[in-house]
Amino acid sequence: MPAKARAPLPSTYEAALEELEQLLAQIESGQLPLEQLLAGYQRGAQLLAFCRSRLQAVQQQIQVLDGDIARSLDETAIAAPDQAAN
């Protein structure tokens, strides 16, 4: 497991989450020697940070999209009375 602690991070959130779940199962099994347990914990911390980062990035993108939609709806509501007067 020490090699995994230095492994590059997965390219996707889903792959990182899958690896994290597998790692957690190994840790919870209680069968890992102390050194592997420590390496697993370190790798898990890396994966967790990656997953949180990806979730935060997606959340920010959603907020931008929500803002764009709200502005579009506001512009439509403002334009609608003008069109009704014509």
N, CA, C and O atoms as CSV, one atom per row, in Angstrom:
chain,resi,resn,atom,element,x,y,z
A,1,MET,N,N,0.792,-1.203,0.000
A,1,MET,CA,C,0.000,0.000,0.000
A,1,MET,C,C,0.836,1.269,0.000
A,1,MET,O,O,0.308,2.296,-0.425
A,2,PRO,N,N,2.076,1.296,0.432
A,2,PRO,CA,C,2.863,2.519,0.343
A,2,PRO,C,C,2.944,3.052,-1.076
A,2,PRO,O,O,2.988,4.267,-1.268
A,3,ALA,N,N,2.963,2.177,-2.079
A,3,ALA,CA,C,3.001,2.639,-3.463
A,3,ALA,C,C,1.727,3.406,-3.796
A,3,ALA,O,O,1.774,4.383,-4.544
A,4,LYS,N,N,0.591,2.978,-3.253
A,4,LYS,CA,C,-0.671,3.668,-3.514
A,4,LYS,C,C,-0.680,5.062,-2.909
A,4,LYS,O,O,-1.325,5.963,-3.444
A,5,ALA,N,N,0.031,5.252,-1.794
A,5,ALA,CA,C,0.057,6.566,-1.154
A,5,ALA,C,C,0.696,7.596,-2.074
A,5,ALA,O,O,0.405,8.787,-1.961
A,6,ARG,N,N,1.557,7.160,-2.975
A,6,ARG,CA,C,2.228,8.067,-3.913
A,6,ARG,C,C,1.570,8.039,-5.292
A,6,ARG,O,O,2.010,8.743,-6.201
A,7,ALA,N,N,0.547,7.254,-5.448
A,7,ALA,CA,C,-0.115,7.125,-6.745
A,7,ALA,C,C,-0.779,8.447,-7.122
A,7,ALA,O,O,-1.231,9.194,-6.254
A,8,PRO,N,N,-0.831,8.726,-8.413
A,8,PRO,CA,C,-1.516,9.956,-8.835
A,8,PRO,C,C,-3.003,9.866,-8.500
A,8,PRO,O,O,-3.565,8.778,-8.373
A,9,LEU,N,N,-3.607,11.008,-8.364
A,9,LEU,CA,C,-5.038,11.030,-8.075
A,9,LEU,C,C,-5.817,10.581,-9.303
A,9,LEU,O,O,-5.384,10.807,-10.433
A,10,PRO,N,N,-6.951,9.953,-9.089
A,10,PRO,CA,C,-7.791,9.552,-10.228
A,10,PRO,C,C,-8.225,10.782,-11.026
A,10,PRO,O,O,-8.189,11.909,-10.532
A,11,SER,N,N,-8.628,10.542,-12.245
A,11,SER,CA,C,-9.007,11.662,-13.113
A,11,SER,C,C,-10.450,12.112,-12.899
A,11,SER,O,O,-10.826,13.205,-13.320
A,12,THR,N,N,-11.256,11.279,-12.250
A,12,THR,CA,C,-12.658,11.646,-12.055
A,12,THR,C,C,-13.066,11.500,-10.593
A,12,THR,O,O,-12.437,10.782,-9.816
A,13,TYR,N,N,-14.127,12.198,-10.252
A,13,TYR,CA,C,-14.701,12.106,-8.909
A,13,TYR,C,C,-15.142,10.672,-8.632
A,13,TYR,O,O,-14.889,10.135,-7.553
A,14,GLU,N,N,-15.798,10.058,-9.606
A,14,GLU,CA,C,-16.330,8.711,-9.413
A,14,GLU,C,C,-15.222,7.700,-9.146
A,14,GLU,O,O,-15.371,6.829,-8.288
A,15,ALA,N,N,-14.113,7.808,-9.873
A,15,ALA,CA,C,-12.987,6.893,-9.665
A,15,ALA,C,C,-12.363,7.106,-8.286
A,15,ALA,O,O,-11.987,6.145,-7.615
A,16,ALA,N,N,-12.256,8.357,-7.870
A,16,ALA,CA,C,-11.693,8.653,-6.549
A,16,ALA,C,C,-12.603,8.121,-5.453
A,16,ALA,O,O,-12.127,7.564,-4.464
A,17,LEU,N,N,-13.896,8.288,-5.621
A,17,LEU,CA,C,-14.852,7.809,-4.626
A,17,LEU,C,C,-14.813,6.287,-4.528
A,17,LEU,O,O,-14.872,5.729,-3.432
A,18,GLU,N,N,-14.713,5.622,-5.670
A,18,GLU,CA,C,-14.634,4.158,-5.673
A,18,GLU,C,C,-13.374,3.684,-4.944
A,18,GLU,O,O,-13.434,2.765,-4.127
A,19,GLU,N,N,-12.241,4.309,-5.240
A,19,GLU,CA,C,-11.000,3.933,-4.565
A,19,GLU,C,C,-11.097,4.206,-3.065
A,19,GLU,O,O,-10.630,3.410,-2.250
A,20,LEU,N,N,-11.698,5.322,-2.714
A,20,LEU,CA,C,-11.857,5.679,-1.303
A,20,LEU,C,C,-12.737,4.660,-0.580
A,20,LEU,O,O,-12.436,4.274,0.550
A,21,GLU,N,N,-13.811,4.226,-1.215
A,21,GLU,CA,C,-14.692,3.225,-0.608
A,21,GLU,C,C,-13.967,1.893,-0.414
A,21,GLU,O,O,-14.127,1.245,0.620
A,22,GLN,N,N,-13.171,1.484,-1.405
A,22,GLN,CA,C,-12.400,0.246,-1.280
A,22,GLN,C,C,-11.374,0.356,-0.163
A,22,GLN,O,O,-11.184,-0.577,0.618
A,23,LEU,N,N,-10.729,1.485,-0.099
A,23,LEU,CA,C,-9.727,1.729,0.930
A,23,LEU,C,C,-10.356,1.709,2.319
A,23,LEU,O,O,-9.792,1.141,3.255
A,24,LEU,N,N,-11.499,2.318,2.445
A,24,LEU,CA,C,-12.203,2.345,3.720
A,24,LEU,C,C,-12.588,0.934,4.164
A,24,LEU,O,O,-12.489,0.605,5.346
A,25,ALA,N,N,-13.022,0.112,3.230
A,25,ALA,CA,C,-13.369,-1.274,3.560
A,25,ALA,C,C,-12.142,-2.026,4.073
A,25,ALA,O,O,-12.238,-2.800,5.025
A,26,GLN,N,N,-10.989,-1.799,3.442
A,26,GLN,CA,C,-9.756,-2.449,3.894
A,26,GLN,C,C,-9.379,-1.989,5.298
A,26,GLN,O,O,-9.000,-2.800,6.143
A,27,ILE,N,N,-9.484,-0.697,5.539
A,27,ILE,CA,C,-9.127,-0.146,6.847
A,27,ILE,C,C,-10.077,-0.677,7.916
A,27,ILE,O,O,-9.645,-1.074,8.998
A,28,GLU,N,N,-11.374,-0.683,7.608
A,28,GLU,CA,C,-12.364,-1.137,8.579
A,28,GLU,C,C,-12.279,-2.635,8.851
A,28,GLU,O,O,-12.765,-3.104,9.880
A,29,SER,N,N,-11.668,-3.386,7.945
A,29,SER,CA,C,-11.563,-4.838,8.145
A,29,SER,C,C,-10.689,-5.187,9.343
A,29,SER,O,O,-10.828,-6.260,9.930
A,30,GLY,N,N,-9.792,-4.279,9.701
A,30,GLY,CA,C,-8.905,-4.535,10.829
A,30,GLY,C,C,-7.788,-5.511,10.509
A,30,GLY,O,O,-7.092,-5.966,11.417
A,31,GLN,N,N,-7.604,-5.837,9.256
A,31,GLN,CA,C,-6.615,-6.831,8.846
A,31,GLN,C,C,-5.305,-6.218,8.358
A,31,GLN,O,O,-4.349,-6.951,8.103
A,32,LEU,N,N,-5.237,-4.918,8.224
A,32,LEU,CA,C,-4.029,-4.283,7.697
A,32,LEU,C,C,-2.979,-4.110,8.790
A,32,LEU,O,O,-3.307,-3.747,9.920
A,33,PRO,N,N,-1.719,-4.371,8.451
A,33,PRO,CA,C,-0.641,-4.055,9.393
A,33,PRO,C,C,-0.579,-2.540,9.609
A,33,PRO,O,O,-1.098,-1.769,8.802
A,34,LEU,N,N,0.041,-2.136,10.674
A,34,LEU,CA,C,0.069,-0.733,11.071
A,34,LEU,C,C,0.604,0.181,9.970
A,34,LEU,O,O,0.025,1.238,9.717
A,35,GLU,N,N,1.693,-0.205,9.316
A,35,GLU,CA,C,2.272,0.643,8.257
A,35,GLU,C,C,1.305,0.805,7.087
A,35,GLU,O,O,1.169,1.898,6.538
A,36,GLN,N,N,0.645,-0.266,6.712
A,36,GLN,CA,C,-0.328,-0.178,5.619
A,36,GLN,C,C,-1.547,0.634,6.041
A,36,GLN,O,O,-2.155,1.329,5.227
A,37,LEU,N,N,-1.892,0.539,7.302
A,37,LEU,CA,C,-3.001,1.323,7.824
A,37,LEU,C,C,-2.697,2.818,7.718
A,37,LEU,O,O,-3.548,3.609,7.309
A,38,LEU,N,N,-1.484,3.188,8.088
A,38,LEU,CA,C,-1.070,4.590,7.996
A,38,LEU,C,C,-1.050,5.057,6.539
A,38,LEU,O,O,-1.544,6.140,6.223
A,39,ALA,N,N,-0.482,4.243,5.661
A,39,ALA,CA,C,-0.437,4.596,4.239
A,39,ALA,C,C,-1.855,4.716,3.678
A,39,ALA,O,O,-2.139,5.614,2.884
A,40,GLY,N,N,-2.732,3.818,4.088
A,40,GLY,CA,C,-4.118,3.875,3.643
A,40,GLY,C,C,-4.821,5.130,4.128
A,40,GLY,O,O,-5.602,5.743,3.399
A,41,TYR,N,N,-4.537,5.500,5.355
A,41,TYR,CA,C,-5.122,6.723,5.913
A,41,TYR,C,C,-4.650,7.947,5.123
A,41,TYR,O,O,-5.443,8.835,4.810
A,42,GLN,N,N,-3.363,7.986,4.808
A,42,GLN,CA,C,-2.816,9.113,4.050
A,42,GLN,C,C,-3.436,9.183,2.654
A,42,GLN,O,O,-3.808,10.257,2.183
A,43,ARG,N,N,-3.540,8.034,2.008
A,43,ARG,CA,C,-4.146,7.999,0.673
A,43,ARG,C,C,-5.613,8.416,0.754
A,43,ARG,O,O,-6.108,9.153,-0.100
A,44,GLY,N,N,-6.288,7.946,1.771
A,44,GLY,CA,C,-7.687,8.316,1.957
A,44,GLY,C,C,-7.858,9.816,2.123
A,44,GLY,O,O,-8.800,10.402,1.590
A,45,ALA,N,N,-6.949,10.437,2.862
A,45,ALA,CA,C,-7.005,11.889,3.047
A,45,ALA,C,C,-6.815,12.604,1.711
A,45,ALA,O,O,-7.479,13.605,1.441
A,46,GLN,N,N,-5.911,12.093,0.877
A,46,GLN,CA,C,-5.699,12.683,-0.452
A,46,GLN,C,C,-6.958,12.554,-1.306
A,46,GLN,O,O,-7.382,13.509,-1.957
A,47,LEU,N,N,-7.543,11.367,-1.294
A,47,LEU,CA,C,-8.740,11.122,-2.096
A,47,LEU,C,C,-9.912,11.968,-1.612
A,47,LEU,O,O,-10.677,12.503,-2.415
A,48,LEU,N,N,-10.044,12.084,-0.302
A,48,LEU,CA,C,-11.123,12.888,0.260
A,48,LEU,C,C,-10.966,14.355,-0.133
A,48,LEU,O,O,-11.944,15.012,-0.489
A,49,ALA,N,N,-9.752,14.862,-0.070
A,49,ALA,CA,C,-9.501,16.253,-0.469
A,49,ALA,C,C,-9.830,16.449,-1.950
A,49,ALA,O,O,-10.408,17.467,-2.329
A,50,PHE,N,N,-9.465,15.478,-2.780
A,50,PHE,CA,C,-9.771,15.551,-4.211
A,50,PHE,C,C,-11.283,15.581,-4.430
A,50,PHE,O,O,-11.787,16.406,-5.192
A,51,CYS,N,N,-12.002,14.680,-3.761
A,51,CYS,CA,C,-13.459,14.614,-3.921
A,51,CYS,C,C,-14.117,15.913,-3.464
A,51,CYS,O,O,-15.009,16.428,-4.138
A,52,ARG,N,N,-13.689,16.435,-2.340
A,52,ARG,CA,C,-14.253,17.697,-1.847
A,52,ARG,C,C,-13.981,18.839,-2.821
A,52,ARG,O,O,-14.841,19.690,-3.047
A,53,SER,N,N,-12.789,18.849,-3.391
A,53,SER,CA,C,-12.427,19.882,-4.358
A,53,SER,C,C,-13.325,19.808,-5.590
A,53,SER,O,O,-13.810,20.830,-6.076
A,54,ARG,N,N,-13.540,18.605,-6.086
A,54,ARG,CA,C,-14.394,18.434,-7.267
A,54,ARG,C,C,-15.829,18.850,-6.963
A,54,ARG,O,O,-16.470,19.519,-7.774
A,55,LEU,N,N,-16.334,18.452,-5.792
A,55,LEU,CA,C,-17.695,18.826,-5.414
A,55,LEU,C,C,-17.839,20.339,-5.299
A,55,LEU,O,O,-18.849,20.905,-5.718
A,56,GLN,N,N,-16.833,20.989,-4.736
A,56,GLN,CA,C,-16.869,22.440,-4.589
A,56,GLN,C,C,-16.863,23.116,-5.965
A,56,GLN,O,O,-17.578,24.093,-6.183
A,57,ALA,N,N,-16.058,22.595,-6.882
A,57,ALA,CA,C,-16.003,23.165,-8.232
A,57,ALA,C,C,-17.352,23.027,-8.935
A,57,ALA,O,O,-17.805,23.956,-9.604
A,58,VAL,N,N,-17.985,21.879,-8.785
A,58,VAL,CA,C,-19.290,21.667,-9.409
A,58,VAL,C,C,-20.337,22.573,-8.764
A,58,VAL,O,O,-21.189,23.133,-9.454
A,59,GLN,N,N,-20.271,22.714,-7.452
A,59,GLN,CA,C,-21.207,23.596,-6.754
A,59,GLN,C,C,-21.075,25.037,-7.256
A,59,GLN,O,O,-22.080,25.723,-7.448
A,60,GLN,N,N,-19.851,25.489,-7.466
A,60,GLN,CA,C,-19.639,26.845,-7.980
A,60,GLN,C,C,-20.202,26.989,-9.390
A,60,GLN,O,O,-20.788,28.019,-9.724
A,61,GLN,N,N,-20.026,25.959,-10.214
A,61,GLN,CA,C,-20.571,26.005,-11.572
A,61,GLN,C,C,-22.096,26.079,-11.542
A,61,GLN,O,O,-22.705,26.801,-12.332
A,62,ILE,N,N,-22.706,25.330,-10.630
A,62,ILE,CA,C,-24.163,25.347,-10.506
A,62,ILE,C,C,-24.641,26.723,-10.062
A,62,ILE,O,O,-25.653,27.218,-10.559
A,63,GLN,N,N,-23.926,27.342,-9.137
A,63,GLN,CA,C,-24.304,28.682,-8.681
A,63,GLN,C,C,-24.232,29.691,-9.826
A,63,GLN,O,O,-25.088,30.568,-9.936
A,64,VAL,N,N,-23.221,29.570,-10.670
A,64,VAL,CA,C,-23.106,30.459,-11.832
A,64,VAL,C,C,-24.281,30.228,-12.774
A,64,VAL,O,O,-24.897,31.179,-13.256
A,65,LEU,N,N,-24.587,28.962,-13.033
A,65,LEU,CA,C,-25.715,28.653,-13.912
A,65,LEU,C,C,-27.023,29.152,-13.327
A,65,LEU,O,O,-27.854,29.704,-14.049
A,66,ASP,N,N,-27.217,28.965,-12.026
A,66,ASP,CA,C,-28.432,29.460,-11.376
A,66,ASP,C,C,-28.536,30.973,-11.510
A,66,ASP,O,O,-29.623,31.502,-11.744
A,67,GLY,N,N,-27.422,31.666,-11.364
A,67,GLY,CA,C,-27.418,33.121,-11.516
A,67,GLY,C,C,-27.777,33.527,-12.931
A,67,GLY,O,O,-28.527,34.482,-13.136
A,68,ASP,N,N,-27.243,32.803,-13.912
A,68,ASP,CA,C,-27.560,33.095,-15.313
A,68,ASP,C,C,-29.043,32.867,-15.589
A,68,ASP,O,O,-29.678,33.663,-16.281
A,69,ILE,N,N,-29.586,31.794,-15.056
A,69,ILE,CA,C,-31.007,31.486,-15.261
A,69,ILE,C,C,-31.874,32.548,-14.604
A,69,ILE,O,O,-32.858,33.000,-15.190
A,70,ALA,N,N,-31.512,32.946,-13.389
A,70,ALA,CA,C,-32.293,33.972,-12.684
A,70,ALA,C,C,-32.266,35.288,-13.451
A,70,ALA,O,O,-33.294,35.953,-13.579
A,71,ARG,N,N,-31.094,35.668,-13.964
A,71,ARG,CA,C,-30.999,36.909,-14.746
A,71,ARG,C,C,-31.845,36.809,-16.010
A,71,ARG,O,O,-32.522,37.765,-16.389
A,72,SER,N,N,-31.805,35.662,-16.653
A,72,SER,CA,C,-32.580,35.458,-17.872
A,72,SER,C,C,-34.076,35.567,-17.576
A,72,SER,O,O,-34.823,36.173,-18.343
A,73,LEU,N,N,-34.503,34.981,-16.471
A,73,LEU,CA,C,-35.915,35.065,-16.095
A,73,LEU,C,C,-36.309,36.499,-15.764
A,73,LEU,O,O,-37.395,36.947,-16.132
A,74,ASP,N,N,-35.434,37.219,-15.071
A,74,ASP,CA,C,-35.707,38.620,-14.749
A,74,ASP,C,C,-35.834,39.447,-16.025
A,74,ASP,O,O,-36.737,40.275,-16.141
A,75,GLU,N,N,-34.935,39.228,-16.979
A,75,GLU,CA,C,-34.981,39.966,-18.241
A,75,GLU,C,C,-36.253,39.635,-19.012
A,75,GLU,O,O,-36.846,40.515,-19.636
A,76,THR,N,N,-36.672,38.381,-18.972
A,76,THR,CA,C,-37.897,37.964,-19.649
A,76,THR,C,C,-39.107,38.626,-19.000
A,76,THR,O,O,-40.017,39.081,-19.693
A,77,ALA,N,N,-39.114,38.678,-17.675
A,77,ALA,CA,C,-40.237,39.298,-16.957
A,77,ALA,C,C,-40.305,40.794,-17.238
A,77,ALA,O,O,-41.394,41.356,-17.346
A,78,ILE,N,N,-39.162,41.432,-17.355
A,78,ILE,CA,C,-39.127,42.870,-17.644
A,78,ILE,C,C,-39.581,43.126,-19.078
A,78,ILE,O,O,-40.301,44.091,-19.337
A,79,ALA,N,N,-39.167,42.273,-20.007
A,79,ALA,CA,C,-39.515,42.453,-21.417
A,79,ALA,C,C,-40.980,42.122,-21.681
A,79,ALA,O,O,-41.569,42.690,-22.600
A,80,ALA,N,N,-41.571,41.247,-20.927
A,80,ALA,CA,C,-42.950,40.816,-21.165
A,80,ALA,C,C,-43.949,41.966,-21.073
A,80,ALA,O,O,-44.792,42.083,-21.961
A,81,PRO,N,N,-43.904,42.819,-20.051
A,81,PRO,CA,C,-44.867,43.945,-20.019
A,81,PRO,C,C,-44.688,44.891,-21.206
A,81,PRO,O,O,-45.670,45.424,-21.722
A,82,ASP,N,N,-43.454,45.103,-21.640
A,82,ASP,CA,C,-43.207,45.973,-22.793
A,82,ASP,C,C,-43.845,45.399,-24.044
A,82,ASP,O,O,-44.407,46.137,-24.854
A,83,GLN,N,N,-43.761,44.091,-24.206
A,83,GLN,CA,C,-44.325,43.447,-25.388
A,83,GLN,C,C,-45.847,43.471,-25.338
A,83,GLN,O,O,-46.495,43.573,-26.380
A,84,ALA,N,N,-46.424,43.378,-24.153
A,84,ALA,CA,C,-47.880,43.386,-24.019
A,84,ALA,C,C,-48.460,44.754,-24.381
A,84,ALA,O,O,-49.585,44.842,-24.873
A,85,ALA,N,N,-47.700,45.810,-24.140
A,85,ALA,CA,C,-48.166,47.165,-24.444
A,85,ALA,C,C,-48.220,47.415,-25.938
A,85,ALA,O,O,-48.988,48.262,-26.394
A,86,ASN,N,N,-47.413,46.690,-26.711
A,86,ASN,CA,C,-47.370,46.895,-28.168
A,86,ASN,C,C,-48.503,46.205,-28.786
A,86,ASN,O,O,-48.659,46.246,-30.006
